[in-house]
């Protein structure tokens, strides 16, 4: 009986830790880094990337505040999973 409780508690802890880790949103910094990689890949130049990155982070931080956690999480995951700028723009 004691072994059963121990195994159940271990399983519960692993389930909670795994579930919470899988549900994290991407940070605005991660989203902007991915967008910069896509821009460099498609356009081929890094001109103005630093100034664009400041504006990007500001926009994504504001989106995180205004849209709410769950909507922001869905959009940020979509953008970071996109393999082209065209697909990233469609994330809403």
N, C-alpha and C positions, 0 to 999 in steps of 0.2 A: 504494500500500500504506500509506503514511504517513497519507493522508487518511482511509482506512478506519478506522484505529486511532483517529484523532482524533474522527471522527464517532461511533464506537462508545463511546468514553469519555464524550463529551458526552451521548449518549443514556442511558448507564448512570447518570450523575450526576443527570440530570433525572428519571429513573425513581425513583431512591432518594429524592430530595428530595420528589417528589410523593407517593410511597407513604407516607413517614413523616409528612408533613403531613396526609394524609387519615385517618390512624389515631389522631389525638389524641382524648383524652377531654375532656369539658367539666369545667371546674374547679368545685369546690363553690360558689364565689361565683356563677358563671354559672347553675348549676342553681337556686340560691336566688333570684336575681334574676328568673329566668323564672317560678318558682313564685309569687313576690310579684306579678308582673304578672298572672298568671292569677287569683290571689286577688282582686286589686283589680278586675279585669274582671268576675268573677262575683259577688263579694260587694258590691263598690261602695264599700268603705271601706278606709282605710289604718290604722285604729286597731290598735295593737299590732304593727305590721309590723316595727318595729326590734327588739323583743324576740323576736319570732318568727324574725327573720332570724338572730340570734345562735344560737339553738337549731338552726336549719336548717343553718347552716354547720358547726356542731359534729357534727351527725348525718351529714352528707355526707362530712366529712373522715374520720370513723370508718368509714363504709361503704367509702370508698376504701382504707383500710388493711386492713379485715377481709375484704372480698370478693375482693380481688385486682384487678389492673389491667384485665384483659379483661372481667370481669363488670361492674365499675364503669363501664367505658367504654360497654358496651351499655346499661346502665340509665340513665346520665346522658344519652346521646344520645336515648333514648326519651322521657325526661322533658322535655328541652328541645324536642323535636319535637312534643310534645302541644299541642293547642290548647284543651284544657279540663282542669280539675282531675280530672274523672272518668277521662279517658284517662291522665293522669299517674299516678294512683293504681294503675292496672293494670300499670304497668311493673315487671317483676320480673326 
